[in-house]
Amino acid sequence: MSQINVDIIRSRTGTAATCDKGLVVSGVTTSTTFSGAVTGNVTGNVTGNATGLTGSPDITIGNLTGVAGTYSGVVKVTDTTEATSTTTGSVIITGGVGIAKSLFVGGNISVGGTLTYEDVQNVDSIGIITARDDINIVTDNKKLKFGAGNDLNLYSTGTNGWIYTPQSGADLYMGTNEGEVYIQTGSSGNDTGIKINNAGSVDIYYNNTKKFETTAHGAITTGIHTVTVGTDLDGYKVEEGNSDTSTALNGEFDFELENGHVQRYSTATGGNYFPDFRVSSTQSLDSVMDVGDVISVTLMVASSSHYCTTGIKIDNSTSNLDIDWIGGAAPSAANGSGYDIYAFTIQKTGAAPAYHIIGNTLGAA
């Protein structure tokens, strides 16, 4: 084999030399440019531009750095490193990603920002969707639907919120496991309207104050119960009354209807007496009665030498009171033993206010 040691090989015309049978180099080849097919292994740094590359070579490299890349076939990354942040995983992309077709993910998806579906019509999930913050539907009348037949809808009209069962005849249940159920309103949604207690009462509130409560025997109403048509009572009637065993009546005294319409005083009187009718110390009788309304009260007093006089008042006033007594005359003496019983029927006759009072006196020994 011949050996030629030269510094430069040129053709006779000074152009690049042509080796039509090939050139085998066992050492290092340094070229300022390269054109043509390459077979075998290339090691070291490769710089410059490569154009017109064809064929199907397998290229193994450590790092590939470039401005852009276009691939007409499949790009496969076999590294199995898990991604736990934006800087970990098999493929790390610092910019955005545009995908024209489907994306299939075999593992979990973690999104650090907002996941926006600008052009997506539907999202279909066969598993569980877990949201760690709010679910925000920003369009009115768009519904959260539950059930195979859309049996339950949650939505807002923009003015009102709805929990609705659109199926004809379907019932709507709300429940809790041994807790209470609240229906609330108010500016912050913390004013109770209805409270359903576990294995107990159902309470109805007005302005966050309980007014109605069911019990094991019926119901309790706090305040005035107004019936606009009529009352049909089936069974016995128990009415609240008051029995006072310590007050010795003498002069004016408060007959407060909140303590009952029938009131009894069993202590010996200290002088003649007369009632001032009112609902309570903070509520007048005028405030609860309309013109034409009627109330009936009964006063029972342990009899002595004293009796009820005609100085009767309503709401601490004797103005516009028309007082008549059964028999034509006011009491002038006591029964002397047992109890003196006074029955009063009071009707509001004017908005000023004005009242007509009918009194009746009985003795019980």
C-alpha positions as CSV (number, residue, x, y, z in Angstrom):
1,M,0.0,0.0,0.0
2,S,1.3,3.5,-0.9
3,Q,1.3,6.4,1.5
4,I,1.2,10.0,0.4
5,N,2.0,12.8,2.9
6,V,0.6,16.1,1.7
7,D,-0.7,19.3,3.2
8,I,-3.2,20.3,0.4
9,I,-4.9,18.3,-2.3
10,R,-6.2,20.3,-5.3
11,S,-7.1,19.5,-8.9
12,R,-4.8,20.9,-11.7
13,T,-7.3,23.7,-12.2
14,G,-7.3,24.7,-8.5
15,T,-10.8,23.4,-7.7
16,A,-11.8,20.7,-5.3
17,A,-10.3,17.3,-6.0
18,T,-12.7,14.6,-7.0
19,C,-12.3,11.0,-5.8
20,D,-14.6,9.0,-8.0
21,K,-13.8,5.7,-6.3
22,G,-14.4,7.0,-2.8
23,L,-12.2,8.1,0.0
24,V,-11.4,6.2,3.2
25,V,-10.1,8.2,6.1
26,S,-9.0,6.4,9.2
27,G,-8.2,9.5,11.2
28,V,-9.9,12.9,11.6
29,T,-11.4,14.7,8.7
30,T,-11.8,18.4,9.1
31,S,-13.9,20.2,6.5
32,T,-15.1,23.8,6.2
33,T,-18.2,22.5,4.4
34,F,-19.6,19.2,3.5
35,S,-22.0,18.0,0.7
36,G,-23.3,14.6,-0.1
37,A,-24.4,11.4,1.7
38,V,-22.8,10.5,5.0
39,T,-22.6,6.8,6.2
40,G,-21.0,5.6,9.3
41,N,-20.6,7.4,12.6
42,V,-20.0,11.1,13.1
43,T,-18.5,12.2,16.4
44,G,-17.6,15.6,17.7
45,N,-19.3,19.0,17.2
46,V,-21.2,19.7,14.0
47,T,-21.9,23.4,13.2
48,G,-23.3,25.2,10.2
49,N,-26.3,24.4,8.0
50,A,-27.4,21.1,6.7
51,T,-29.7,21.1,3.7
52,G,-31.1,18.5,1.4
53,L,-30.7,15.7,4.0
54,T,-32.5,12.5,2.8
55,G,-32.8,8.9,3.8
56,S,-33.7,7.3,7.1
57,P,-30.7,7.4,9.4
58,D,-30.8,6.7,13.1
59,I,-29.2,9.6,15.0
60,T,-28.2,9.3,18.6
61,I,-27.3,12.5,20.2
62,G,-27.0,13.9,23.7
63,N,-28.6,17.3,23.3
64,L,-30.3,18.9,20.3
65,T,-30.5,22.7,20.2
66,G,-32.2,24.6,17.5
67,V,-34.5,27.4,16.6
68,A,-37.3,25.3,15.1
69,G,-38.1,21.8,14.0
70,T,-40.6,20.2,11.7
71,Y,-41.4,16.5,11.8
72,S,-43.7,14.7,9.4
73,G,-43.6,11.5,11.3
74,V,-43.9,10.3,14.9
75,V,-41.6,11.8,17.5
76,K,-41.1,9.3,20.4
77,V,-39.5,10.0,23.7
78,T,-38.8,6.9,25.7
79,D,-37.6,8.5,28.9
80,T,-40.0,7.7,31.8
81,T,-39.2,10.6,34.1
82,E,-42.3,11.8,35.9
83,A,-43.2,15.5,35.8
84,T,-43.8,17.2,39.2
85,S,-43.4,20.8,38.1
86,T,-42.9,22.9,35.0
87,T,-39.1,22.1,35.0
88,T,-39.3,18.3,35.4
89,G,-40.3,15.3,33.2
90,S,-39.2,13.7,29.9
91,V,-40.2,16.7,27.8
92,I,-39.8,20.3,29.2
93,I,-41.3,23.1,27.2
94,T,-40.8,26.7,28.3
95,G,-43.4,28.2,25.9
96,G,-46.9,27.5,24.9
97,V,-48.1,24.3,23.1
98,G,-50.5,24.3,20.2
99,I,-52.2,20.9,19.4
100,A,-54.4,20.7,16.4
101,K,-55.9,17.2,17.2
102,S,-56.5,14.9,20.1
103,L,-54.4,14.7,23.2
104,F,-54.4,11.5,25.2
105,V,-52.9,11.5,28.7
106,G,-52.4,8.2,30.5
107,G,-51.5,9.7,33.8
108,N,-52.6,12.8,35.8
109,I,-52.8,16.4,34.5
110,S,-51.7,19.2,36.9
111,V,-52.6,22.8,35.8
112,G,-50.9,25.6,37.7
113,G,-53.0,28.4,36.1
114,T,-56.4,28.6,34.4
115,L,-57.7,25.8,32.2
116,T,-59.7,27.5,29.5
117,Y,-62.0,25.8,27.0
118,E,-62.6,28.6,24.4
119,D,-63.6,26.3,21.5
120,V,-64.6,23.1,23.4
121,Q,-68.3,22.2,23.3
122,N,-68.3,19.3,25.7
123,V,-66.0,17.6,28.2
124,D,-66.7,13.9,28.7
125,S,-65.3,12.2,31.7
126,I,-66.0,8.5,32.7
127,G,-64.3,8.9,36.1
128,I,-64.3,11.4,39.0
129,I,-63.7,15.1,38.4
130,T,-62.1,16.7,41.5
131,A,-62.0,20.5,41.8
132,R,-59.9,22.0,44.6
133,D,-61.5,25.5,44.2
134,D,-64.8,27.0,42.9
135,I,-66.6,25.8,39.8
136,N,-67.5,29.0,38.0
137,I,-70.2,29.1,35.3
138,V,-70.1,32.6,34.0
139,T,-73.2,32.4,31.7
140,D,-76.8,32.8,33.0
141,N,-79.2,29.9,32.7
142,K,-76.4,27.3,32.2
143,K,-77.0,24.4,34.4
144,L,-75.2,21.8,36.5
145,K,-77.2,18.7,35.6
146,F,-77.4,15.4,37.6
147,G,-78.9,12.0,36.8
148,A,-79.3,9.9,33.7
149,G,-82.4,12.0,32.7
150,N,-81.1,15.4,33.9
151,D,-83.2,14.8,37.0
152,L,-81.7,17.7,39.1
153,N,-80.6,21.1,37.9
154,L,-78.6,23.8,39.6
155,Y,-78.4,27.2,37.9
156,S,-78.8,30.9,38.0
157,T,-81.1,33.1,35.8
158,G,-78.9,36.1,36.5
159,T,-81.6,37.3,39.0
160,N,-82.5,34.2,40.9
161,G,-80.8,30.9,41.8
162,W,-82.6,27.6,41.3
163,I,-82.5,24.0,42.6
164,Y,-84.9,22.4,40.3
165,T,-86.2,18.9,39.4
166,P,-87.5,19.2,35.8
167,Q,-89.0,15.6,35.7
168,S,-92.7,15.7,36.0
169,G,-93.8,14.4,39.4
170,A,-90.2,14.1,40.7
171,D,-89.7,14.9,44.4
172,L,-86.9,17.0,45.8
173,Y,-85.2,15.8,49.0
174,M,-82.7,17.6,51.2
175,G,-81.1,15.8,54.1
176,T,-78.2,15.3,56.5
177,N,-76.8,12.5,58.6
178,E,-78.1,13.4,62.1
179,G,-77.5,17.1,61.6
180,E,-79.8,20.0,61.1
181,V,-81.1,21.4,57.8
182,Y,-81.2,25.2,57.4
183,I,-82.8,27.4,54.8
184,Q,-81.2,30.8,55.1
185,T,-81.4,34.3,53.6
186,G,-80.1,37.8,54.3
187,S,-77.3,39.8,52.8
188,S,-74.7,37.2,53.9
189,G,-77.0,34.2,53.8
190,N,-76.8,33.7,57.5
191,D,-80.4,34.7,58.5
192,T,-82.3,31.6,59.3
193,G,-85.7,31.2,57.7
194,I,-86.4,27.5,58.4
195,K,-84.5,25.1,60.6
196,I,-85.2,21.4,60.7
197,N,-83.7,19.8,63.8
198,N,-82.5,16.3,63.9
199,A,-85.2,14.0,65.4
200,G,-86.9,17.2,66.7
201,S,-88.8,20.3,65.8
202,V,-89.2,22.3,62.6
203,D,-88.7,26.0,63.4
204,I,-89.9,28.9,61.2
205,Y,-88.2,32.3,61.7
206,Y,-89.2,36.0,61.0
207,N,-86.2,38.3,60.7
208,N,-84.0,35.7,62.3
209,T,-86.3,35.3,65.3
210,K,-88.2,32.1,65.9
211,K,-91.9,32.4,65.6
212,F,-93.2,28.9,65.0
213,E,-92.0,25.6,66.4
214,T,-93.5,22.1,66.0
215,T,-93.5,19.9,69.1
216,A,-94.4,16.3,70.0
217,H,-97.9,17.5,70.9
218,G,-98.5,20.1,68.1
219,A,-97.0,23.5,67.6
220,I,-96.0,26.7,69.4
221,T,-96.5,30.1,67.9
222,T,-94.6,33.0,69.4
223,G,-96.4,36.3,68.9
224,I,-99.8,37.0,67.3
225,H,-101.5,34.3,65.3
226,T,-103.8,36.0,62.8
227,V,-106.6,33.9,61.1
228,T,-108.3,35.8,58.2
229,V,-111.2,33.4,57.5
230,G,-112.0,31.3,60.5
231,T,-110.9,28.7,63.1
232,D,-112.1,25.1,63.2
233,L,-111.0,23.6,66.5
234,D,-111.3,19.8,66.9
235,G,-110.6,18.6,70.4
236,Y,-109.9,20.4,73.7
237,K,-108.6,23.9,74.1
238,V,-106.1,25.0,76.7
239,E,-105.5,28.7,77.1
240,E,-102.7,30.4,79.0
241,G,-103.6,32.2,82.2
242,N,-101.9,33.7,85.2
243,S,-102.3,33.0,88.9
244,D,-100.7,35.6,91.2
245,T,-100.4,34.6,94.8
246,S,-98.3,37.6,96.1
247,T,-99.7,40.8,94.7
248,A,-102.3,42.7,96.8
249,L,-104.3,44.8,94.4
250,N,-104.7,48.5,95.3
251,G,-105.5,51.2,92.8
252,E,-104.3,50.9,89.2
253,F,-102.6,47.7,88.1
254,D,-101.3,46.3,84.7
255,F,-103.4,43.6,83.1
256,E,-100.9,42.4,80.5
257,L,-102.4,40.1,77.9
258,E,-99.1,38.4,77.2
259,N,-99.6,36.7,80.6
260,G,-103.0,35.3,79.5
261,H,-106.6,36.6,79.1
262,V,-107.6,35.0,82.4
263,Q,-105.8,36.3,85.5
264,R,-106.3,35.4,89.1
265,Y,-105.2,37.2,92.3
266,S,-105.5,35.2,95.5
267,T,-103.9,37.7,98.0
268,A,-106.2,40.0,100.0
269,T,-106.6,43.4,98.3
270,G,-105.3,46.6,99.9
271,G,-107.9,48.9,98.4
272,N,-110.3,49.4,95.5
273,Y,-108.6,48.6,92.2
274,F,-108.9,48.9,88.4
275,P,-107.0,47.4,85.5
276,D,-104.9,49.1,82.8
277,F,-105.2,46.7,79.8
278,R,-102.1,46.4,77.4
279,V,-100.3,43.6,75.7
280,S,-97.0,44.1,77.6
281,S,-94.8,46.8,79.0
282,T,-93.3,47.3,75.5
283,Q,-96.4,46.7,73.3
284,S,-99.7,48.5,73.3
285,L,-103.2,47.0,72.7
286,D,-103.7,49.6,70.0
287,S,-100.8,48.1,68.0
288,V,-102.3,44.7,67.7
289,M,-106.0,45.5,67.2
290,D,-107.7,46.8,64.1
291,V,-111.0,48.7,64.2
292,G,-113.7,46.2,64.9
293,D,-111.5,43.6,66.6
294,V,-112.7,42.2,69.9
295,I,-110.9,40.6,72.9
296,S,-112.4,39.1,76.1
297,V,-110.6,39.0,79.4
298,T,-111.5,37.7,82.9
299,L,-110.3,39.0,86.2
300,M,-110.7,36.9,89.4
301,V,-109.8,38.5,92.7
302,A,-110.0,37.1,96.2
303,S,-113.0,38.9,97.7
304,S,-112.8,41.3,100.6
305,S,-114.3,44.7,101.2
306,H,-112.7,46.1,98.0
307,Y,-113.9,46.0,94.4
308,C,-113.1,47.0,90.9
309,T,-113.9,50.7,90.1
310,T,-114.6,52.5,86.9
311,G,-111.1,54.0,86.5
312,I,-110.3,51.4,83.8
313,K,-107.6,52.3,81.3
314,I,-106.3,51.0,78.0
315,D,-102.6,51.6,77.2
316,N,-102.4,53.9,80.3
317,S,-105.1,56.2,78.9
318,T,-108.8,56.8,79.8
319,S,-109.4,58.8,76.5
320,N,-112.1,57.6,74.2
321,L,-113.3,54.8,76.4
322,D,-117.0,54.0,76.4
323,I,-117.6,51.8,79.5
324,D,-120.9,50.0,80.1
325,W,-121.8,47.4,82.8
326,I,-124.2,44.5,82.6
327,G,-127.1,45.5,84.9
328,G,-126.7,49.2,84.2
329,A,-124.3,50.1,87.0
330,A,-120.7,49.7,87.9
331,P,-119.8,47.6,91.0
332,S,-120.3,49.4,94.3
333,A,-119.3,46.6,96.7
334,A,-117.4,43.3,96.8
335,N,-118.9,39.8,97.2
336,G,-117.4,39.6,100.7
337,S,-116.2,35.9,100.4
338,G,-114.8,33.6,97.8
339,Y,-113.9,35.5,94.6
340,D,-115.1,38.5,92.8
341,I,-115.1,37.8,89.0
342,Y,-115.1,40.5,86.4
343,A,-115.5,39.7,82.7
344,F,-114.7,42.4,80.1
345,T,-115.4,42.4,76.4
346,I,-113.4,45.1,74.6
347,Q,-114.0,46.2,71.0
348,K,-111.9,48.7,69.2
349,T,-114.3,51.2,67.6
350,G,-112.0,53.9,66.2
351,A,-108.5,54.4,64.9
352,A,-107.8,57.3,67.3
353,P,-108.0,54.8,69.1
354,A,-111.4,54.4,70.7
355,Y,-112.9,51.4,72.5
356,H,-116.2,50.2,73.8
357,I,-115.9,48.1,77.0
358,I,-118.7,45.9,78.4
359,G,-118.1,44.8,82.0
360,N,-120.0,42.1,83.9
361,T,-119.6,41.3,87.6
362,L,-120.1,37.9,89.2
363,G,-119.5,36.5,92.7
364,A,-118.3,33.1,93.5
365,A,-118.2,31.8,97.1
